[in-house]
Amino acid sequence: MVTRNRSNILFALIIILLLGIILLMGIGVITPKTEPPEIRQANDGTVAKEFVYQESKKVVTESVGFTADEIENIAVYERYNKAVVNIATEVVGYNWFLEPVPRKGSSGSGSIFDERGYILTNNHVVENAYKVNITLADGELFEGEVVGADPENDLAVIHFDPGSHPLVTISFGNSDSLKVGQKVLAIGNPFAFERTLTTGIISGLGRPLKNDKGIIIRNLIQTDASINPGNSGGPLLNSNGELIGVNTMIYTPSGGSVGIGFAVPAATARRVVPDLMEFGFVQRGWIDIDPVPIFPSLVRYAKLPVNQGILVSRVKPNGNAAAAGLKGGSPDRIVRSGDSIIYLGGDIIVGIDDEPVASIEDFYAALEQSRPGDVIRVKVIRNRREHILNIALDGRTGGTD
């Protein structure tokens, strides 16, 4: 009887032990031995782990726990963030006694594109600055100077002497081949947070936008990569770390980012930077006239034959436009519009090089990529008839004023 009881107790203990083992395996405390994930050497020398998830049949490549997209972001940032600088300016203000005093100016970001100490940024970051302070990634502070500025594209080049300090530079990429949906990365100093990385895609191309000075900047890159105050002048990069744009502004009613940012394309920077470095301004061709955009009340008052175009108010005497036969208005027919005096009776420009000119924006855009000395075909309306004039362009150094 005792032996039978002992056998029953032993059997019960074995059952309890087996149930305990099964329970522990079920909650993961004890796991069966399995083969570890395969570790293979990536082509670039990094160690990658390949995991196969049976639920989704998806293969995810990771390096130290990062996805391929994260690895790309990290690589671009770690290589090029040191080429992004913080820019802070001082401007001249006046106290109650009209004495000049230094005041805090604008701040923004910039990209070192030349190891001699040349930085590309926005014009509005350094405009009217008498002092430019440049802070590198390691915290070292330099004083720089504005070499040249292009208000029409909101670009500027500044320079500082790096001495023996080694510099990391960013090279220009090809912005002409960009596609909507392409990944981009922005590095800058928003709200004084140094060298912040944001990512996104290209949302649109060829966007025109009027800045707060009324200047229309054309062919902008639109992106949803977060661009905030302080990002201005910083680089917009492609996945290879090449500069494809210069972050310039955001579209927002509140001053913060709402997912619509804009950058000046690298193609524009490539075109204007050499002039800024050599001359301090962009050498653009110009028809030496006083242009007046046509508006409805002017059409009615002067009985103009067209509703759109550029009225030639005055032509510079002895200039190229006058030599080509372009006619300005008469001093006997003057009308005032606001603070402007308009001379009536002159030619009306309606086309340049087979492109229609309907507004002052079209007029500037038609001359944007021209150079002094270029000869252009100008279509004008004179006495209600069309005429074609071949005009050699003069030079223009300023903005759109």
C-alpha positions in Angstrom: 0.0 0.0 0.0 2.8 2.4 0.9 4.7 1.4 -2.3 1.6 2.1 -4.4 1.2 5.6 -2.8 4.9 6.4 -3.4 4.5 5.4 -7.1 1.4 7.7 -7.4 3.2 10.6 -5.8 6.3 10.1 -8.1 4.1 9.9 -11.1 2.3 13.1 -10.1 5.6 14.9 -9.6 6.8 13.9 -13.1 3.5 15.2 -14.6 3.8 18.5 -12.8 7.5 18.9 -13.9 6.6 18.2 -17.5 3.7 20.7 -17.4 6.1 23.3 -15.8 8.6 22.9 -18.6 5.9 23.3 -21.3 4.6 26.4 -19.6 8.0 28.0 -19.3 8.7 27.3 -23.0 5.4 28.9 -23.9 6.2 32.2 -22.2 9.7 32.3 -23.6 11.8 31.7 -20.4 13.2 28.5 -21.9 13.7 28.5 -25.7 14.8 25.7 -28.0 18.3 26.1 -29.5 18.1 27.6 -33.0 20.6 28.8 -35.5 21.6 32.5 -35.0 20.9 35.0 -37.8 23.4 34.8 -40.7 26.1 37.5 -40.4 27.6 38.5 -43.8 30.1 41.1 -44.9 28.6 43.9 -46.9 30.4 45.2 -50.0 31.4 48.4 -48.2 33.1 46.5 -45.4 30.4 47.0 -42.8 28.9 44.1 -41.0 25.2 43.5 -41.9 22.7 41.2 -40.4 20.0 39.6 -42.5 16.7 38.8 -40.8 13.8 37.0 -42.5 10.4 37.6 -40.9 8.0 34.7 -41.8 4.9 36.8 -41.2 5.6 39.3 -44.0 8.2 37.4 -45.9 10.2 40.7 -45.9 14.0 40.8 -45.8 15.3 43.8 -43.8 19.0 44.6 -43.9 20.3 46.3 -40.8 23.7 47.6 -39.7 23.9 47.8 -35.9 20.2 48.0 -35.7 19.6 50.6 -38.5 17.6 50.3 -41.7 19.2 51.0 -45.1 17.4 54.4 -45.2 18.7 55.4 -41.7 22.2 54.3 -42.7 22.1 56.6 -45.7 20.9 59.5 -43.6 23.5 59.0 -41.0 26.3 58.7 -43.6 25.3 61.9 -45.3 25.0 63.8 -42.0 28.3 62.5 -40.5 30.2 63.3 -43.7 28.8 66.7 -44.5 27.5 68.4 -41.3 30.9 69.9 -40.7 30.6 71.8 -44.0 27.6 73.6 -42.6 28.2 76.8 -40.7 26.2 79.1 -38.5 26.1 82.7 -39.6 25.2 85.6 -37.3 25.3 89.2 -38.4 25.4 92.6 -36.9 23.8 95.7 -38.5 24.0 99.4 -37.8 21.1 100.9 -35.9 20.6 104.3 -34.4 19.8 105.4 -30.8 17.6 108.3 -29.6 20.4 110.7 -30.4 20.8 109.4 -34.0 24.1 107.9 -33.1 25.1 104.7 -34.9 25.1 101.7 -32.7 25.6 98.0 -33.5 22.5 95.8 -33.3 21.9 92.1 -33.7 21.0 91.3 -37.3 19.9 88.2 -39.1 21.1 84.6 -38.5 21.1 81.6 -40.7 23.2 78.8 -42.2 25.7 78.4 -45.0 27.6 75.8 -46.9 31.4 75.7 -47.3 32.0 75.0 -51.0 35.6 76.0 -51.3 38.4 75.1 -48.9 39.8 78.6 -49.2 36.9 79.7 -46.9 34.1 80.5 -49.4 30.6 80.0 -48.1 27.3 80.0 -50.0 24.2 81.4 -48.2 21.1 83.5 -48.7 21.3 87.2 -49.5 18.7 88.0 -46.8 20.9 86.4 -44.2 23.7 88.8 -44.7 21.9 91.8 -46.2 23.0 95.2 -44.7 25.4 93.4 -42.4 28.5 95.3 -41.3 29.8 92.3 -39.4 29.5 88.6 -40.2 30.3 86.0 -37.6 30.9 82.4 -38.7 30.8 79.5 -36.3 32.2 76.2 -37.5 31.0 72.7 -36.4 33.8 72.5 -33.8 32.6 75.8 -32.3 35.5 77.9 -33.6 34.5 81.4 -34.4 35.7 83.4 -37.4 34.8 86.9 -38.8 33.9 86.9 -42.4 33.0 89.4 -45.1 30.3 89.5 -47.8 32.1 88.9 -51.2 29.0 89.3 -53.4 25.2 89.2 -53.3 22.4 88.5 -55.8 19.1 89.7 -54.4 17.2 88.4 -57.4 18.0 84.8 -56.5 18.5 85.4 -52.8 22.1 84.2 -52.9 25.3 85.5 -51.4 28.9 84.4 -51.1 30.9 85.2 -47.9 34.5 84.5 -47.2 36.6 84.0 -44.1 40.3 83.1 -43.7 40.5 79.6 -42.2 44.3 79.8 -41.7 45.5 76.2 -41.0 42.0 75.0 -40.0 41.0 72.1 -42.2 37.6 72.5 -43.9 35.0 70.1 -45.1 33.4 71.2 -48.3 30.1 70.4 -50.1 30.1 69.9 -53.9 27.4 71.0 -56.3 25.1 68.4 -57.6 22.9 68.4 -60.8 19.6 70.1 -60.0 18.4 69.9 -63.6 17.8 66.1 -63.3 15.7 66.3 -60.1 12.4 64.4 -59.9 9.3 65.0 -57.8 9.3 62.3 -55.1 13.1 62.2 -54.9 14.5 62.0 -51.3 16.3 65.1 -50.0 18.1 66.1 -46.8 18.3 69.6 -45.2 21.0 70.6 -42.8 20.9 73.9 -40.9 20.6 75.7 -37.6 16.9 76.2 -36.9 16.1 78.1 -33.8 19.8 78.1 -32.9 19.9 74.3 -32.7 23.2 73.7 -34.5 23.5 71.4 -37.5 20.0 69.9 -37.4 19.1 67.3 -40.0 15.7 67.0 -41.6 14.6 64.7 -44.4 11.8 64.7 -46.9 11.1 64.6 -50.6 10.9 67.0 -53.5 7.3 68.1 -53.7 7.5 70.3 -56.8 9.9 71.9 -59.3 10.1 75.2 -61.1 8.1 77.1 -58.5 8.0 80.9 -58.7 7.6 82.7 -55.3 7.6 86.4 -54.3 9.7 87.2 -51.3 8.9 89.8 -48.7 10.7 92.5 -50.8 8.4 91.8 -53.7 11.2 90.1 -55.8 9.9 87.0 -57.6 12.4 84.2 -57.3 11.9 81.6 -60.1 12.5 77.9 -60.6 12.5 77.1 -56.8 12.6 73.6 -55.5 9.6 72.8 -53.3 10.2 70.3 -50.5 8.5 68.9 -47.4 11.8 68.6 -45.6 11.3 70.9 -42.5 12.8 74.3 -43.1 12.6 76.7 -40.2 14.1 80.1 -39.2 17.8 79.5 -39.1 17.8 76.9 -41.9 18.0 79.8 -44.5 21.2 79.5 -46.5 21.8 75.9 -45.5 22.2 73.1 -48.1 19.5 70.9 -49.5 21.3 67.6 -50.3 20.5 64.6 -52.4 21.2 61.0 -51.2 24.9 61.3 -52.3 25.4 64.4 -50.1 25.6 66.8 -53.1 24.2 70.3 -52.8 21.1 70.4 -55.1 19.6 73.6 -53.5 20.1 76.4 -51.1 17.2 76.5 -48.5 15.7 79.9 -48.7 12.2 80.3 -47.3 9.1 78.6 -46.0 5.5 79.3 -46.9 3.6 79.8 -43.7 1.1 82.2 -42.1 2.6 81.8 -38.7 6.4 81.9 -39.1 6.9 78.1 -38.5 7.2 75.2 -40.8 4.0 73.9 -42.3 5.5 71.4 -44.7 6.2 73.7 -47.6 9.8 74.8 -48.0 11.7 76.2 -50.9 15.3 76.1 -52.1 17.2 77.9 -54.9 18.4 75.2 -57.3 22.1 74.4 -57.6 22.0 75.2 -61.3 21.2 78.8 -60.4 24.0 78.9 -57.8 26.5 77.5 -60.3 25.6 80.3 -62.7 25.8 83.2 -60.3 28.6 82.2 -57.9 31.5 82.8 -60.3 30.3 86.4 -60.9 29.8 87.0 -57.1 33.3 85.9 -56.4 34.9 87.9 -59.2 32.7 91.0 -59.4 30.6 91.1 -56.2 27.4 91.1 -58.3 25.9 89.1 -61.2 26.6 90.5 -64.6 23.2 90.5 -66.3 22.1 92.0 -69.6 19.7 94.9 -69.5 17.7 97.0 -71.9 18.5 100.5 -70.6 15.0 101.9 -70.3 12.5 102.9 -67.6 10.0 100.0 -68.0 6.4 100.4 -66.8 4.1 97.4 -66.5 0.8 98.0 -68.2 -2.2 98.1 -65.9 -6.0 98.5 -66.6 -6.4 102.2 -65.7 -3.3 103.1 -67.8 -4.8 101.2 -70.8 -8.0 103.2 -70.4 -6.4 106.5 -69.9 -3.8 106.3 -72.6 -6.0 104.2 -75.0 -3.3 101.6 -75.4 -3.8 99.0 -78.1 -2.9 96.0 -75.8 -3.8 95.0 -72.2 -0.4 93.4 -71.3 3.2 94.2 -71.9 5.9 96.7 -70.9 5.5 100.4 -71.8 8.8 102.1 -72.5 8.6 105.3 -70.5 12.1 106.5 -71.2 15.2 105.3 -73.1 18.7 106.1 -72.0 20.2 108.6 -74.5 23.1 107.3 -76.6 22.6 103.8 -75.2 22.3 100.5 -77.1 18.5 100.5 -77.0 18.4 104.0 -78.4 20.8 103.0 -81.1 18.6 100.1 -82.0 15.6 102.4 -82.5 13.6 101.7 -79.3 11.3 104.7 -78.6 10.4 106.2 -75.3 7.5 108.4 -74.3 7.1 112.1 -74.9 7.8 114.7 -72.2 4.7 116.4 -73.5 2.5 113.5 -72.4 3.1 112.8 -68.7 0.9 111.0 -66.2 1.6 110.4 -62.6 0.9 107.0 -61.0 1.6 107.0 -57.2 5.2 108.3 -56.8 6.1 107.5 -60.4 6.0 109.7 -63.5 5.1 107.9 -66.7 5.9 109.2 -70.2 3.2 108.2 -72.6 3.6 107.4 -76.3 6.5 105.1 -76.2 6.9 101.6 -77.6 5.2 98.6 -75.9 7.4 95.5 -75.4 5.4 92.4 -75.9 8.1 89.8 -76.6 11.7 89.0 -76.2 13.4 86.2 -78.2 10.1 84.7 -79.2 8.9 84.6 -75.6 5.8 86.6 -74.7 6.3 89.5 -72.2 3.0 90.2 -70.4 4.3 91.5 -67.1 7.4 93.0 -65.4 8.1 89.5 -64.0 8.3 88.2 -67.6 10.5 91.1 -68.6 13.1 90.3 -65.9 12.8 86.6 -66.4 13.6 87.0 -70.2 16.8 88.8 -69.3 17.8 86.7 -66.3 20.4 84.5 -68.0 21.6 87.1 -70.5 25.0 88.8 -70.4 26.0 92.4 -71.3 26.7 92.5 -75.1 24.2 89.8 -76.0 21.9 90.7 -78.9 18.2 89.9 -78.4 15.1 90.2 -80.6 12.6 92.5 -79.1 9.0 92.6 -80.4 7.3 96.0 -79.8 4.0 97.6 -80.6 4.4 101.1 -82.1 1.5 103.0 -83.6 -0.6 99.8 -83.3 1.8 97.9 -85.5 4.4 95.2 -84.6 8.1 95.9 -85.1 11.2 93.7 -84.4 14.3 95.3 -83.0 17.7 93.7 -82.5 19.1 95.2 -79.3 22.6 94.7 -77.8 22.2 94.5 -74.1 23.8 96.9 -71.6 24.9 95.8 -68.1 22.9 95.8 -64.9 24.3 95.4 -61.5 21.5 95.8 -59.0 18.4 93.9 -58.1 14.9 94.5 -59.5 14.7 98.1 -58.2 
